[in-house]
Amino acid sequence: MHKEAIYHRPKNNFAYAYDCDTLHIFLQTKKSDIQSIDLIHGDPYDWIDGQWQTTIKPMEKSGSTHFHDFWFTQVKPTFRRMRYAFICSDDEESYIYSEGGFFTHLPKDIAHYFCFPYLNKTDVFNPPDWVKKTIWYQIFPERFANDNEKLNPKGSLPWNSTCPSPTNFFGGDFQGIINHLDYLEALGINGIYLTPIFKAHSNHKYDTIDYMEIDPQFGDKKLFRELVKKCHQRGIKIMLDAVFNHSGFYFPPFQDVLEKQEQSSYTDWFHIKDFPIRTEPVPNYDTFAFVSTMPKLNTENAAVRNYLLQVARYWIKEFDIDGWRLDVANEIDHSFWRDFRRTVKEAKPDAYILGEIWHDSMPWLHGDQFDAVMNYPFTNSVIDFFSKNEIKASDFTASISTLLHMYPRNINEVAFNLLDSHDTPRVLTLANGNVEKVKLMYLFQLSFAGTPCIYYGDEIGMQGGEDPGCRSCMEWNTNRQNLELFQFIQTLITLRKTDPLFGNYGNFRFIYDDNEANLICYEKRNINRRLVFILHAGKMKTKLSIHSIMDETKSISEWFLSKQGMIRKALDSKTDPLIIQPLSYRIFEM
């Protein structure tokens, strides 16, 4: 037994309150090193005749990576307190692993045991429950639909007349979105994420001029209020994009600094190194990246904080929006985000707070800042495996298992899982135009834990490379839409919304992978049911025994997705082993 590889810490993703009664406990060990793990636990004050009263509960293997196994169990401590240790066993030996180290026998002094002092209700990570049931649709407003050409910025081009550039405009607006709500409702989405809508200079609007005003090309506040109202009538939530890390070049406080230099009353609103201000060749003030037109805001300044918190409150109170997506969230101080959360939750307790962070985000996910982050590690793994074929099946299952064990389960349930966005090439382009690969990616995304997001136009097969290529005008000509892909994604969304086990509930675990075939197999299960998914991302047909993978002898039914919905048929035992065609999937239930 490799004791040095066994790891646990009574906090973060290894020990946490899942709800007001339940603790989740995880342990990490060397892969394939230990045969069984038992959790021994008890209340620290529960003693009878000098003997500490404990309970032993088996743990189950919840996933594996190339180097580690993860073990899981949940406990409902009667008095919300718990001391605990792990009994680790292989074929030859057994050790007690605890905070005090390793023991061959249970230590009598409970100070040696791990401690969860008390399950306080206020410490439970409690994201909005509605997010678990939401399928998002990301809209880049300038490119979704143009209804009112009178609002078009000067020099706007006819819709879809040419390729997008960093500077051209096509005139998308709010009324265009309203006009296509029937389309979005038919697809099945129930959340819209809008990239910035505030007054700005660019076509992407990430260079804000006025955080309190709608950009006039989209309409006015009356029309935006109508958009929110009409969405809510259809059960569709609205999330806005906030750029609090930096402003635009034409933001009045920055213009004041440019005009008055060190005499400006706004010099402390930004991170200015010296005067006079220089924009070229490299700005002498902090910016987003080194983009001189996006000066970084000083969120440690009280006036800046108050202004931005007022913005956060205003759009919730006045327009009833349902969430904020926060641009470049990792570059802003944690103290500001704690104030931001208090402000937002006071205005609307079930508002969703989503941070744009592309890496390990645990520091922002302790329940005092964000509800979730944009799950780009998920994105990268899915693209690298299904689309680019740059990683093997075992690499993919290891990366997703690592991700699932990186955060507590109640965080994973609201993680914002995307395949692409306005910042990346479109998913069909990444798949070199192969629609069957795209279907596999959507099947995985929509049957996985979290809250999935579809980038506008992907559902009808739009393509586009890196920005600005990924920001083309929405294609509304049905003769140029892939309606079969639309129907496939529509069916998956319906399944996710109507079958909780297919959707965001149940225990997820990989049960098989095949590097030679490039095939993966995963299960979702609860007490009553089990679903098994086989996804074949390779180029050759593969023979596979479903009964041996599922370790089941009872009857198994297979799911077939069609235009009429989902059909179940009993699996004929004579057809086992199965022939799995390349770039295909099979779904089984028992």
N, C-alpha and C positions, 0 to 999 in steps of 0.2 A: 504494500500500500504506500503510495506516494503522499505522505502526510503534508509535505511542503506545498502541494498543489491544492489543498483543501482551503477554501476561503469563505468567510462570512463576516458581515458587519451589521450590527442591529440598527440599520438606518437605510435611507434612500431606496434602491431597488432590491435590497436583500431582506429587509424587514419593514413593513409599513402597514398602516391601517387602510384596508380596502374600502370598508364602510364603517359605520359607527359601532359594529359588533365584531368585525372579522379582521384578523391579522393574516397577512400573507408572508410566508417565510420561504426563502430560497437559500440554497447552498451550492457552491461551485466546487467541482472536483476534477481531477485529471480524467480525460476521456477513457472510458472502458476500464477503469482502474478499480472501481468499487461496485460490489454486487447489490448492496442494499443500504439504505439510510433510514434510520428511525429518529423522529423528534421526540425527545423526552422533555416534558414541560409541566409547570405547576405554578400556582399562586405563591409568591414569596412568603406570605403570612399564613399559609395553610399547613399547619403542623399538628400531628396527633401523636402523643406519647413520645415526643422527641424525634419523630420521623416526618420528613418532608413528604407531602402527598403529591405524587406525580402521575402523569399519564403518558403512555408511549403511543405514538401514532406513526405509521409508515409514511414515507415520502415517495412521490412518484417522479420518474425522470421526465422533465418537461421539455427538454431539448438538448442538442449537442452542437458543438462547433468542431473545428479540426483538433482542438487541444483540450476542450473542457466538456464535461457533462453538467447539466443544471438539474437540481432536485427541488421539488415544490410540495408544500402542503399549506392548508389554511386551518386556522384555529379560532374558535370563539371563546376566549377566556371569560369565565363566569363573572369575575370581578374586574375585568378590563386590564389586569396586570399579568405579567408573565415573566418567569425566569425559564431558561431553556438551554439545551445542549443537543448535540447530534451524536447518535450511535452509528459509526461508520464501519461496515463489515465487508470483507472479501472472503475468499475460500480458506484463508489461512489465519486471519486475525481480526480483531475487533477493537476499536478505540473510541473513547469518548472525546469529542471535539467541543471545546467550550471557550469562553473568553479567557479562561486561565490557561489554555493550552490543551495538550493531549493527556488523557488519563486511561489507564487500563481498567479502572473501576470507577463507578459513579462517585464523584467527590461529595463529601458530606457538607462541606461549607458552600452554601449557595452563592457566595460572592464569586466563585469560580465560573458561574453560569452567565450566559448572555442575558441581558436585561431589556425588556420593553416595559418601562416604568408605569405608563398608564395610557390607555387609549382615549385621548381627549377628542371630543367631537369636533372642536374647532381646528384640529390638526389634520383632519381627514381631507385629502385632496378631492375636491368636489366640483368638477367641471359641469357645465350645463348638460342635463340629461338629454335634451333634444338633439345635441350634436351627434350622439351615438347613432341616431337614426337619419342623419342628413347625408345626402349625396349632393356635393357642390358642383357648380358650373361656373368656371371663371370667364368673365367677360372683360375684354379690352374695349371700353366704350367707343373709342374713336373708330373701331373697325368692325363693330357688330352689325349695325343697321342704321341707315340714314333716312329719316322721315321728313325732316324740315330743312330744306336746302337754304332757307333764309338765314339759318344759324351757322352755315358753313364758314370756317375761317377763310380769310382772303387767300386765293390761289388754290382752293381745294380742287381735287381731281375727281373725275367721274368714278363711281363705285367700281372697284376691281379693274380699272382701266390700265393699270400698270403695277409693277412690283412695289412693295413698300420700301421706303427709304427712311433714314433717321429723321428726315425733316418734312416729308410730305404729309398732307392731310386728305382725308376722304369724307369727313363730315358725319361720322356716327354720332347719335344723340339718344337721349332718354326715350323719346317717343318711339324711336326705332325698336328699343328693347320692349316697351309696352306692347307694340304691335305684334311681337313674336312670343308673347307669354304662352299662347296656346301651344306653340311648338315646344317650348321648354317643359310645359306641363305634360305634353304627350310623351316626351323623352323620359320623364319620371323624376327629374331632379327636384329637390325641395330646398335648395340653398343657392344663392347667387353671390359670388365674390366679384366685386367691381374693383378693377385697378383705379388709381386716383381720379377723382371727379372734381377736385378743387381747382380754382383758377390758376393756370400755369402757362408757361410760354411754349413748351414743347408739345408734340403729339402724344407722348407717353404720360405726361402730367406728373412726373416724379420730381419736378422742379417747382414747387409750390410758390405762388405769388401771394395768395390770400387763402388761409385755411378756413375762413368763415364764409367763403363765397363759392358757388358753383361756377365752373368754367362756362362762359356763355355759349360755347359751341354745343354743349349738351342740353341746354335749356335753362330753366330757372328753378328756384326753390319750390315754387308751387307745383311744377311738373315733377320734380324729384319726390315730393311728398305724395303725389299721385302714384308714382312708380312703386314706392314702398307700400302704399295702401293696397294697390292691386295685387302685388306679390303676396302680401299677408292674407288677402282674401282667398288665395289659391294654396295657402299653406307653405309658401316659399319665404325663407329667411333672406335677409340682406346684410352682407358684410362689406364694410368700406375699407379702403387701403389708406393708412396714415403714414406720412413720411415725416417723422419727428427727428430722425438723425440729422437731417440737413434740410435747408430751405432751397428755394430757387435763387438765381442771380438777381431777379427783379423783385424779390421780397422787400417791401419798403424799409424795414430796419437795415438790411444789408445795403440797399441803395443809399440810405442816410450815412452809413459808414463810408461808402465810396465817395460821397460828396464832401463830408466834413472831416474825414479821416479821424485822427485821435481826439478831435473835439466832439465827435458824435456821442450821444447818450446811449448808443446801442453797441459800443465797442465790446462790452462784456457779454453780448448775446452770441458772440462767435469766438473761435480760437485763433486770434490774430497774433502772429509772432513779432511783427514790427511794422513800422510805417515808413513811407507810404505803402499802401496796398498794391501788390503786384499780382496780376493774373497769369502772366506768361513769363518765361516758358514753364515755370512751376509756381503755383500760387504760394504766397507766404502766409497763408492761413489754412487751417485744416479743412478738408473737403471730404465728400464721398469719393473714395479712391483718390485720384489726383485731378478730378473734374472741377475746373475753376468755377463753373456755373452752378455748383451745388455746395455752397459753404456749410460746414458742419455747425450745428447749433450747440450752444453750451447749456446743456440741460441741468448743470449744477447751479446755474444762475437762477435766482428766485423769480425774476420777472419772466424768463423764458419758461420755467416750469409752470408758473401760474397761467401763462397764455396757452400753452399746449394742453394743460389739464382742462382749461375752459373749452377748448376745441373738442376734446374727448367727451365732455359732458353735453355740450350743445347739440351735437348731431344725434345723440341718443334721446335727449329730452324733447327736442323740437321735431324730430323726424322718425323717431321710434326704430332706428336701425338696430340690428341684432348682434353685431359684432364688429371688432376692429382687427384687421390684419396689419401688422407693424413692420414696416420696411427697415432693413438693416438693423434689426433689433439688438443684435449682439454687441454693437458698438456704442450703445447708450448705457449709462450707469444704472446699476441695479436699484439704487435708491429711487430714481425717477420712476422705474417700472412698478415699484411697490406703491408709490403715490398714485400712479396711473390706475393700478388695479382697484385701489380703494375708491377712487373717483368713479370709475366705470361701474363697479358693482353697487355703489350707492345709487347711481342713476338707474341701473337695470340689473338686478341680481343675477339673471340668467344670461347676460350678454357673454359672448364668446370672445376670448382674447387670444389671438394667434400671432406668434412671433416668427419672423423670417430668420431662421438660423439653420445653417447647412451642416452643422457638426454636432457632436455630443452636447446636449442641451440641458443636462440635469441641473446646473446652477440656476436656471430660470424656471424650473418646474417643481418647486417645493410647495406650491399652493399660494405663494405670496406675490407672484408676478403673472405668468402666463397660464392659460389653460392647455395650450398645445403649441407645437412648432410645426413648420412645414417640413415634412419628413423626407428630405432629399437623400439621406442614406438608403431609404427604401427605394426611391426613384432610381438611384444609380445602380443598385443591385439588380432590379428588375430589368433595366435597359441593358446592362452588361451581359446578363444571362440570356434573356429571350430575344433581344434585338440584335446585339452586336456579336453574340457568341464568344465573348472575350473571357468568360469565366466558366468553369465546369459546374456540373450540377451540384457536386458536394461543396464547392465554393459558395454557390448561391444559398443552399440550405444553411450553411454555417453563418453566412452574413446576416440572413434574416433571423436566425435563431439568436445571434448576438444582439441584434437590434431589439428583439422581443424581450430579452433579459437585461437590456440596458436601462429600462424604465419600469416603474410599477405598472401593473395591469390597467389600473384606472386612468393612467396617462396614455397607454397604448390604445385604449378604446376611443380616444378623441384625437389621436394624431392625424394630421392633415396629409393624407397619402395621395401624391400626384405622380403622373407619368411624364408630364411636361408642363410648360408654362410659358409666359411671355419672355422668360429669361433663358429658355432652352430651345433647341430644335424640336419640331413637332414629332410626336411618337411614330407616325407612319414614315416620316423621312428617316428617322433613326433606324427603322426596320427596312430601309431600302425599298419602300413601297410594298412590302409583303403584308397583306391584310391578315393572313392567318397568324402571323407572329403577333400582330396587334390584338387579335382576339384573345390569344393566350394571356397577354399582359392584362387586358381588362378583366378576364375571368379571375386571374389571381388577385388583382386589385380589389374587385368587388366582392370577393369571398374572403377577404382578409380583414383583420381587426382594424379599427380606425374609422375615419370619416373621409371617403374618397372624393377626389375632385377631377372633373373632366374639363379640359381646356377647350374653349369654344371652337367648333368646327371639326374637332378630332372625330366626333361621332359620325361625321359624314365623309371622312377620309381626306380632309385637307392636309396639305403638306407645306413644309417651309423649314429652312435651315436656321442657323443662328440669327439672333436679333440683327437686322429688322425682318428677316425672312419669315420668322414665326408669327409675324403680326399682320398677315394679309387680311383683306376684307373678307368677312363671312360670305360663303357661297350660298346664295338663296335660290339659284337655278337648280331645280330638282333633277334635271337631266345631267347635271355635273356632280350630283351627290351620290355617295355610295349608300343607297337606301338599305342594302342588305346588312351592312355594318351597323347602321343606325338601329335596325330591328334587333340585331344581336345584343347590342349594348342596352337597348330598351328592355329586352327580356331579362338580362342580368340585373338591371336596376329593380325590375318588378320582383324578382326572386329575393333580392336583398331586403326589400321593404316588406315582403309578405312571409318570408321564412327566416325567423331569427337565427337559426343555426347556420344557414347559408350566409347570413349577414354578419352583424357585429357581436354575436353572442356565441358562447361555447368555447371550449378549450382547443387551441390550435397547436398542432405538432406535426413536424415532418416525420414520416415513417419509412421512407425509402428514397434513395437517389441512385442514378446510374450514370456515371461519367462518360462511358462509351456511347450510350444512346442519347445522352443529354436529356434525361427524363427525371422528373421529380414526382413524389407522391406525398400528399399531406392529408391529415384528417382534422375534422372539427367534430367535437362530440359534447354531449351533456349526459345527464343521467339516463335519459330515455332513448336517445338517437345517436347515430354516428354517420357522418358523411365522409367519404374518401374521394379525393380528387387526384387524377393522374394527368399530368401535363407533359406532353412530349415536344420538346423544343428542338429535337435533332432532325437529321436528314434521312434516316433509314427506319423502316418499320421494325418494331420490336415485339418480341414475345414476352408475355408477363403473366404470372399466375396471381390473380386477384385474391384467391382464397389464402394463399400463403402469405401475401403481404398483409392482409387484413386479419390473419390469424383467427378466422371465423369459420364455423361450420354451419351456422344457421343461414336462413334464406337471405339473399341479397337482391336488391332491385337496382336497375340502372336508370339514370335520368337521361332524357333526350330533350334538347331545347329546340323548339320549332316556332313558327310564326303563330301557332295557336297557343303557345305557352310551353309549360314543362310537362312531359309525359313520363310516367314511371312504368317500367316493364321488368318482370322477374327475370333474373339472370339464370339462364340455362347452364347447369353445371357442366354440360357437355362442351360448352364454348370456352371452358377454362383449360389451359391457359389462353389468354386473350392475345389478339394481334393488335398492337397499337400503331396506328399510322403516323408518319412524321407530321409535325406541326398540327397535332390534334389533341383532343382531351377526352377523358371519360370521367363520369361522376357516378358514384355508387352510394347506396343508402342501406342501412339495416337498423 
